[in-house]
């Protein structure tokens, strides 16, 4: 009788978000390495949402993994409908 061994789960797969508190002197281009590494380690099932919050004495970088939807919209012909990620607001004249 063989024992079934489970595949080890990587710690990076369990991390859903990351928040880093920064000084005032930190420049934004210094964060590119952290952001690129987080995106690279993210599974294709997730999107990465990046946000910065600023306070008087410090700022915070928030990186979150958001699950992509399981289903996609399609037309009668079977072609996928592309959804724009940008939210646009139409003004009435």
C-alpha positions in Angstrom: 0.0 0.0 0.0 1.4 3.3 -1.1 1.1 6.5 1.0 -0.1 9.5 -0.9 2.0 12.5 -0.4 0.6 16.0 -0.6 2.3 18.6 -2.8 3.8 21.2 -0.5 2.0 24.5 -0.6 4.2 27.5 -1.1 3.9 30.3 1.4 3.6 32.9 -1.4 0.4 31.2 -2.6 -1.2 31.8 0.9 -0.4 35.6 1.0 -3.4 37.6 -0.2 -2.1 41.1 0.5 1.0 43.1 1.6 1.2 46.5 3.3 4.5 48.3 3.7 4.9 51.5 5.7 7.3 54.0 4.1 9.2 57.2 5.3 8.6 60.5 3.7 12.1 60.3 2.0 11.2 57.1 0.0 10.8 57.8 -3.7 8.3 55.9 -5.8 10.8 54.4 -8.3 12.5 52.6 -5.4 9.3 50.5 -5.0 9.4 49.1 -8.5 11.4 46.1 -7.4 9.0 45.1 -4.7 6.0 45.6 -7.0 7.5 43.6 -9.8 8.5 40.7 -7.5 5.0 40.6 -6.1 3.4 40.5 -9.6 5.9 37.9 -10.7 5.1 35.6 -7.8 1.3 36.0 -8.3 -0.6 33.1 -9.9 -2.4 33.7 -13.2 -5.7 33.2 -11.4 -5.2 36.6 -9.6 -4.9 40.3 -10.5 -2.7 42.6 -8.5 -4.2 45.8 -7.1 -1.7 48.4 -6.1 -2.6 51.5 -4.0 -0.7 54.1 -2.0 -2.0 56.0 1.0 -0.4 59.2 2.2 -0.3 60.6 5.7 1.5 63.6 7.2 4.5 61.6 8.4 4.5 58.4 6.4 2.9 56.6 3.4 1.8 53.1 2.9 2.0 50.8 -0.1 -0.8 48.2 -0.4 -0.5 45.2 -2.7 -3.5 42.9 -2.9 -4.2 39.8 -4.9 -7.8 39.8 -6.2 -9.3 36.6 -7.7 -10.3 36.8 -11.3 -13.8 35.7 -12.1 -14.4 32.1 -13.0 -16.7 32.9 -15.9 -16.3 35.2 -18.8 -19.1 36.9 -20.9 -19.5 35.6 -24.4 -21.7 36.5 -27.4 -24.0 34.1 -29.3 -21.1 33.5 -31.7 -18.9 32.3 -28.8 -16.5 35.2 -28.8 -15.4 36.6 -25.5 -16.5 40.1 -24.5 -13.6 42.3 -23.3 -14.3 44.4 -20.3 -12.4 47.7 -19.9 -10.7 47.9 -16.5 -11.1 51.6 -16.4 -14.3 52.9 -15.0 -15.7 55.6 -17.3 -18.4 57.9 -16.3 -20.6 59.5 -19.0 -21.9 62.9 -18.3 -25.3 64.0 -19.5 -25.5 67.1 -21.5 
